[in-house]
């Protein structure tokens, strides 16, 4: 019986994942960079599909102008798009933060339709851009109640096996 319960719990697919992304920023991806634009950057992001918490950590350097704004946009590679969330990232590098997105935004992120854009006084529409690109398939996240149930089931199975072995040893001695 305990083994059947363990099989049922372990065979249930987790409904939430931590999905990792890479962000590589450069002038080549920017659709509005002006001549003489420069700079590049690198970073990562994660989307927790249980809570829709989108977190990022990226940095950049060597811009031709001073940063005037930075945010995430929705758009396929090479296509400019509307500002998504948050309305504005804090000024300066590195950029580290998180925001809870809605279901539609989470779907767009998973479809690689978001990009980070750094606007400067040299290239007001964006000097460097980096598509948010999924890496790997995501790491399953088991909710805490499922982990507790799994631990209890494993403990129960271990106790059942110990009891069975003890009973068999006692029976063999008789």
C-alpha positions as CSV (number, residue, x, y, z in Angstrom):
1,X,0.0,0.0,0.0
2,X,2.7,2.6,0.9
3,X,4.5,1.8,-2.4
4,X,1.3,2.4,-4.4
5,X,0.8,5.8,-2.7
6,X,4.5,6.7,-3.4
7,X,4.0,5.8,-7.1
8,X,0.9,8.0,-7.3
9,X,2.6,11.0,-5.7
10,X,5.8,10.6,-7.8
11,X,3.9,10.1,-11.0
12,X,1.9,13.3,-10.6
13,X,3.5,15.9,-12.8
14,X,4.4,19.1,-11.0
15,X,2.3,22.0,-12.2
16,X,4.9,24.7,-11.6
17,X,8.4,25.2,-13.0
18,X,11.3,27.6,-12.5
19,X,12.2,28.5,-16.0
20,X,15.7,30.0,-16.7
21,X,16.4,32.6,-19.4
22,X,19.5,34.3,-20.7
23,X,19.8,38.0,-21.7
24,X,22.5,39.1,-24.1
25,X,22.4,42.8,-24.8
26,X,24.1,44.5,-27.8
27,X,23.7,47.2,-30.4
28,X,23.0,44.7,-33.2
29,X,19.6,43.7,-31.6
30,X,18.5,47.4,-31.1
31,X,16.1,48.5,-33.7
32,X,16.6,52.3,-33.1
33,X,20.3,52.6,-32.2
34,X,21.9,55.6,-33.8
35,X,25.3,55.6,-35.6
36,X,28.1,55.4,-33.1
37,X,26.1,53.4,-30.6
38,X,28.0,51.0,-28.5
39,X,27.8,48.9,-25.4
40,X,26.9,45.3,-24.5
41,X,25.7,43.4,-21.6
42,X,24.8,39.9,-20.2
43,X,22.6,38.4,-17.6
44,X,19.9,36.0,-16.6
45,X,16.2,35.9,-15.7
46,X,13.9,33.3,-14.1
47,X,10.1,32.9,-14.3
48,X,8.4,31.0,-11.5
49,X,5.3,29.6,-13.3
50,X,3.5,28.9,-10.0
51,X,3.5,32.6,-8.9
52,X,4.4,34.3,-12.2
53,X,7.3,36.0,-10.5
54,X,9.7,37.2,-13.1
55,X,13.2,38.0,-11.8
56,X,16.3,39.4,-13.6
57,X,19.9,40.1,-13.0
58,X,21.9,41.7,-15.8
59,X,24.6,44.2,-16.4
60,X,26.0,46.3,-19.3
61,X,28.8,48.7,-20.0
62,X,30.4,51.0,-22.6
63,X,27.3,52.8,-23.7
64,X,27.8,55.8,-26.1
65,X,25.4,57.9,-24.1
66,X,24.0,58.2,-20.5
67,X,21.1,56.0,-19.6
68,X,17.8,57.8,-19.6
69,X,15.4,54.8,-19.2
70,X,15.4,51.0,-19.2
71,X,12.6,48.5,-19.3
72,X,11.2,45.2,-20.7
73,X,9.3,45.3,-24.0
74,X,7.2,42.8,-25.8
75,X,8.5,42.0,-29.3
76,X,10.0,39.2,-31.4
77,X,13.7,39.5,-32.2
78,X,14.3,42.5,-34.5
79,X,10.7,43.9,-34.0
80,X,10.1,46.9,-31.7
81,X,7.4,46.5,-29.2
82,X,5.4,48.1,-26.4
83,X,6.8,48.6,-22.9
84,X,5.6,45.7,-20.6
85,X,6.7,45.5,-17.0
86,X,7.9,47.2,-14.9
87,X,7.4,50.6,-16.3
88,X,11.0,51.5,-15.6
89,X,14.0,49.6,-14.3
90,X,16.2,51.4,-11.8
91,X,19.0,53.5,-13.4
92,X,22.5,52.1,-13.6
93,X,24.2,48.7,-14.0
94,X,23.6,46.0,-12.8
95,X,19.8,45.7,-13.0
96,X,18.5,43.3,-10.4
97,X,14.8,43.0,-9.6
98,X,11.6,41.1,-9.9
99,X,7.9,41.7,-10.7
100,X,4.8,39.5,-10.7
101,X,3.5,39.4,-14.2
102,X,0.0,38.4,-15.4
103,X,-0.8,35.1,-17.2
104,X,-0.5,36.7,-20.7
105,X,2.8,38.3,-19.9
106,X,4.1,35.0,-18.5
107,X,3.1,33.2,-21.7
108,X,4.9,35.9,-23.8
109,X,8.0,35.5,-21.7
110,X,7.9,31.7,-22.2
111,X,7.5,32.3,-25.9
112,X,10.7,34.4,-25.9
113,X,8.7,37.6,-26.8
114,X,10.2,39.9,-24.2
115,X,13.4,41.9,-24.5
116,X,15.4,44.3,-22.2
117,X,16.0,47.7,-23.7
118,X,18.5,50.4,-22.5
119,X,17.6,53.9,-23.7
120,X,20.3,56.6,-23.7
121,X,20.6,60.2,-24.6
122,X,22.6,59.0,-27.6
123,X,19.9,56.5,-28.8
124,X,16.7,57.6,-27.2
125,X,14.7,54.6,-28.7
126,X,17.2,52.2,-27.3
127,X,21.0,51.8,-27.6
128,X,21.3,48.2,-26.7
129,X,18.7,45.4,-26.6
130,X,18.7,41.9,-25.3
131,X,16.1,39.3,-26.1
132,X,15.0,37.2,-23.1
133,X,15.6,33.7,-24.3
134,X,14.7,30.5,-22.5
135,X,17.5,28.1,-21.7
136,X,16.6,24.5,-20.8
137,X,13.2,23.1,-20.1
138,X,12.6,24.4,-16.6
139,X,13.1,22.8,-13.2
140,X,9.9,21.3,-11.6
141,X,8.8,22.9,-8.5
142,X,6.8,20.8,-6.0
143,X,4.6,22.8,-3.7
144,X,5.4,22.5,0.0
145,X,2.3,20.3,0.8
146,X,3.4,17.9,-1.9
147,X,6.9,17.7,-0.5
148,X,5.6,17.1,3.0
149,X,3.3,14.4,1.7
150,X,6.2,12.8,-0.2
151,X,8.4,12.9,2.9
152,X,5.6,11.3,5.0
153,X,5.1,8.6,2.4
154,X,8.8,7.8,2.2
155,X,9.0,7.6,6.0
156,X,5.9,5.3,6.1
157,X,7.4,3.1,3.5
158,X,10.7,2.8,5.4
159,X,8.9,2.0,8.6
160,X,6.8,-0.6,6.8
161,X,9.9,-2.2,5.4
162,X,11.6,-2.2,8.8
163,X,8.6,-3.8,10.5
164,X,8.3,-6.4,7.7
165,X,11.9,-7.3,8.0
166,X,11.7,-7.4,11.9
167,X,8.6,-9.6,11.7
168,X,10.3,-12.0,9.1
169,X,13.4,-12.2,11.4
170,X,11.3,-13.0,14.4
171,X,9.4,-15.7,12.5
172,X,12.6,-17.2,11.3
173,X,13.9,-17.6,14.9
174,X,10.8,-19.5,16.0
